[in-house]
């Protein structure tokens, strides 16, 4: 049932923290609403890896993400459309966002070539050559049927040469205009533009200004968490988000650790996504308020406690650390599933507490006092294995 009478997306700003730019809000789409700041679990291939949709919903997740590039390759956007678009295909009745495939310009740089017309990839599945243009990206996303779709952009490495970032900004702006022209379902799907420019604030401002002139329903900050470092990312957010329209949602793409999300919220970001909860969960890496734990560690062999004391997730309510450790060593799927469920719930509990603090006007105090807000990468964060099938 349609929940909107006109535009396919409505953003309501409900509160702003008095000591920061943190915003409490709600985004309403034709498939329901989600509260912001929001964290979106990543379902690259039309599924949150290893976790049933009901389990995802039980973690408090209200919106999920899928990926254009991967679903275009397999099973194909026409197949997804025939099977009820992404909502039916994923059995997820709520809001869905699709990435444009632009991140693969960065992550699959060794198997692609790029020019002003778009990107040609060598498929990691069968080696065939696939051309993804702005128009093709939008056509695929129109067929997939997500509530929020993303403009095709060029995402360069964080430490790329200045000339590369300048070229990426030019292409990103030009491609955004082409995406808007190609968008065939503006009454059903909301197209967000993506601000690029690396760590050069003048480039970021230029890119943002030119995209704002095109009047998109929402704006994303891309090209972060690609090697630029935490402090540089924070500087970019502090410089860019103040010039983005205050009455539209702001999305920081592909971020990240809890400290990254909290920094983004402090600078006015509303939406986040990252593969970290599930990718790390499959590698026995569990998030807790006191830091990450590695459930393969021998000290958990006979541990009768939950993954994290006080957590209300399914894994922590029903299983011990010792049992979950056994599942990993026995090669049982339940180990990765339970740890992924816990990690998603960890993120959603953090987001709920962030929203509560903003609503009470105490976000900066929460940020100082809650240990989760400082959690970043540990020195031995090698648990995250690369996976070409995940965004």
N, C-alpha and C positions, 0 to 999 in steps of 0.2 A: 504493500500500500504506500502511495506517495505521502511523504510527510511535509512536503513543501508545495506551495501553490504557484511559485514563480521560478526563481533561480534554483539550480540544483544544489547549491551550497549556501549556508548562512553561518556566519561567525558572530557569536555574541561574546563580548568582553565583559566578564562579570566582576572582576576586581583586579587591581594593580597593587603590588606590594609597595609600601611607602618608602622602603629603603633600597629598592632595586628596580629593574625593569620587568621583573617577573609578572606574568599575567595569568589569571584564572579565566577560563572561558569554556565555550562549548561550540562545537561544529556540528551542524545538522545537514545531513545528506538525504537522498531519496531512500536510502536503506537504513536510516536511523542516525542517532547522534553519538558523538564521543566527546568526553571531557578532556580539556587541555589544561596544562601540558600533558601530552599523551605519548606513550611508547607503543610502537607498532612492531609486533613480532614479524619476522620475515619468512614468507612462504614462497620462495623463489619459483619453484616449479608447480605452484598451485597447492602446496601443502606445507604446513609448519612441520619440519622434518621430525618424524617419529612421534608426533603428538596429535591426538584426535581433536577435531574441532570443539567438541564439548569440553575437553580438558583445557584447550586454549581459552575458551570463554570463562571457565571456572577460575582461571588465574586473574581475572579482572580485565583482560584484554577486550577492547571495544572496537578496534580497527586493526586489520592486518594488511600486509603488503605482498605483492607478487611481482614478477619480473617479466617485462615484455620480451627481451632477447631470448631468454630460455624457453618461454612458452611458445614463442614464434617457431623455434626450432622443433619443439616436441611438447605436445602433440600437434601444434599448429593452432593459430587463433580461430580458424574456421571450425575446427573440431570442438574447441572450448565453447564457441558461440552456439553450436548445435546441441551441446550438452547442458545448456541453461546458463550461459556465460559464466564468469568466474564465481558468482554467488552460488549457482547450482553445482558447478564443477567442484568447488572447494567445500560445499556444504557449509558455507558461511553466509548467513542471512544479513549480517551487519555491513558497515562500511568497509570498502576495500580501496587501496591505492595501488597503482601500478607504476613502477619505475619505467623510464623510457628506453632503457638499454644504454643510456649514456655512460653509466658507471663502467660498463664493459669496455668502453673506449680506453679506460684506464687499466682495468684489471686484466684485460686480454690483449694488452698492447703488443705482445709477441706474436699474435696470430691475426693482426688486422692492419689494414692500410686506411689512410684517411685523406680526404680532400674536401673541397667546399661543398660538394654534392652530398656527402655522407661518409659512411664507414663500410668497408668491405671486410668481413670476417671469414676466416677459415674455420668452419664448424668443428668444435671439439668433439662432436659426436661421430661424424662420418667424413670429415675433411672437405666437404663441399663448400663452395664459396657463397656467402650470403651478403647481400648489400642492404644496409639499413640506412635509409634517408630520413629526414624529418617527417616527410609525408607518409612514408611507410611505417614509421614508429607510431604515428597517430592513427593510421588505419588499423594497425594491429590492436592498439589500445581501445579504439572504438569497438572492435569486434569482441575483445575480452570483456568489456562492459563494467570496468571498475568505476567507482564513484568519483575518485580523484585520479587524474592522469597527469603525467609529467611531460614537459617539452623536452625534445631531444637536444642534448648539449654535448659539448666537448669538455671532459674532465681530465685535465693534465695532472701529472705528479706535483706534489706540493713544492718540491725543490727544482722544478723545471726552470729553464732560462726565461728571463722576462719577455723575450720575443715570443716564446711559445704561449705564455699566458695572454699576451696581447692578441695573438692569432685565435686563441681559444675563446676569448671574449667576443671577438668579431663574429666567429662562427656561431657561438651560442646565441647572440642577439639575432643574427640573420635567421638561424634555424628556428628560434622562438616565433618569429613572424610567420615563417612557413608553416609551422605547427598550428598556429592559430587559424591560418587560412584553410588548412586541411581538416580541421576539427569538424566532423560531420554530426556530432551529437552534443552541441553546447547546451541543450535544454536538459540533458540527462547527466552529463559528465562535466566536472570542473577541471580545467586545464591550468596547472601551475607552471610558472616560469622558474628558471634556476639561475641564480646569480653566481658567476664565476669571477676569476681575477686573481687567484692565488693569495699571497699575503700582501699584495700591493693595494693599499686602500684606495688610491686614486682610480685604479682599474676597477675595483669592486664598486666604487661609487658610480663610475661611468656606466658599468654594466647594469647596476640596479636602476639608475635613472632612466636608461633607454628602455628597459623592460617595464618599468612602472608606467611609462608613457603609453604602452600598449594595453594597459588596464586588464591584467589577469586577475582571476578570482583569488589567487594565493601566490606566495613567493617562497622559494626554497633557497637556502645557502648551500651550494655544492662545493666540491673541491676541498673539503676539510677531512681530517683523519686519513690523509693520503701521504703522510710523511712530513708534514710541516711542523709537528710538535704542538704540545698543549698550549703553551703561552702564545704561540703565533695564532692558533685557532681562536683563543679568547680575544686577542687583539682584533682579529677579523670581525668577530661577532659584535664586539663593542663599537666598531666603526660602521658596520653595515646595517644592523637591525634598526637603529634609530631612524634611518631614512626610508625604511619599508613602511607601506601604508598601515596605520594602526588598526584599521577596521577589517583587516584581512589576515588569515592565518599565515604563520611563518614556520618553515620546516627546515631543520638542520639534518642533512642527509647522511646516513651511514654512521651515526654517532650514538653511543659508543660506551665507554666505561661510565660508571655512576658519576664520577667527578666531572666528566665531560658534559653529561646531561644536565647536571646541576649548574654548571657554568653557562650552558646554553639557556636554561630557564632564567637565570639571573639577568641575562642580556635580552630577554623578551622573546625567546623561541617557544613555539607552541607544540611542535611535533618532532618526534625522533624515531629512528629505526636502526636496528643493528642485528647482525647474525650472532652476536656474541653469546647470548643466553643459550641458544640451542647448539651452536657449534662447539662451544666449550663444554656444554652439558654432555655431548656425545664423547667427550674426552675425559670424563670423570672430574671435571673442574667445576666446583660449585661455589657460587657467590654466597657470602655471609657478611653480616655487619662488621665482624672482626677481621675480615679479609678472606681471600679465596682459600678453599681447602681442596686437596687432591685426594679423591676417594680411593685411589689405588694404593695409597700409602699403607704400609703394614701396620701402623698404629691403629687402624680402624678395623682390624680383623674381627675382634670381638666387641666392638663398640655398640652399645645398646641405645645410644642417643640418636635423635633425628639429625638430618643434615644441618639444621640450624634450630636451636632452641627458640621457641616463640613463633616460628613460622607456621602458618595455617594451611600450607599447600598439601595436596594429596600425598606427596611423597613423605613429608615430615609427619603427617598424621598417622601414617600406616606402616612405614618402613624404617628400619635402623640403618645407620651408616654401615654396620657390618654386613647386613644383607645386601645392600646396594653394591658394596665393594665386591662381594662374591659374584654378583651378576656380571660385573665388568670382567672379572677374571675367567668366568665360565663362558663368556661370549654370549650371554643372554641379552636380548634386546631390552629387557626391562630396566637394566642399569642406565643406559643412555636416556630412555624415556623418562624415568623418574627424576633424573638430575636435570633434564631439560625443563620438565614441569616446574621443578623447584626454582630454577634460574629465572624463568619467565615470571613466576609469581614474585620472586625477589624484586624484579624490576617494577612490576605493577604495584607492589606494596610501597616501594619508594615513590612512584609517581603519585599514588593516592595521598601519601603523607606530604608530598610537595604541594599538591593542590590544597590540602587542608591548611597548611602553613600560610600559603598565599591568601586564602580566604580570611584567615585570622590576622593578617598583617604581620606575621612573624617569620617570614621566609628567611631573612638574613640570619636571624637567631637560630633557626632550624639548620641552616647551612653550616653555621659555626659549630653547633653542638652535636649533630647527628653524625656518627662515624661513617655511615654509608656515603655521605657526601664527599668524602676524601678518597674513596676507593678508585685507584687507577691501576695501570699495569704493574705487575710485580716483575722482579728481575728475571724470573724463570717462567714468564708467560709464554711458554712454547706449546701449551696445550691446544692452541687454536690451529688445527691443520688446514691447509688450503683445500678447497673443494670447488672444482669448476662447475658443479651443479648447484652452487649456492651463491647468492648475490654477494 
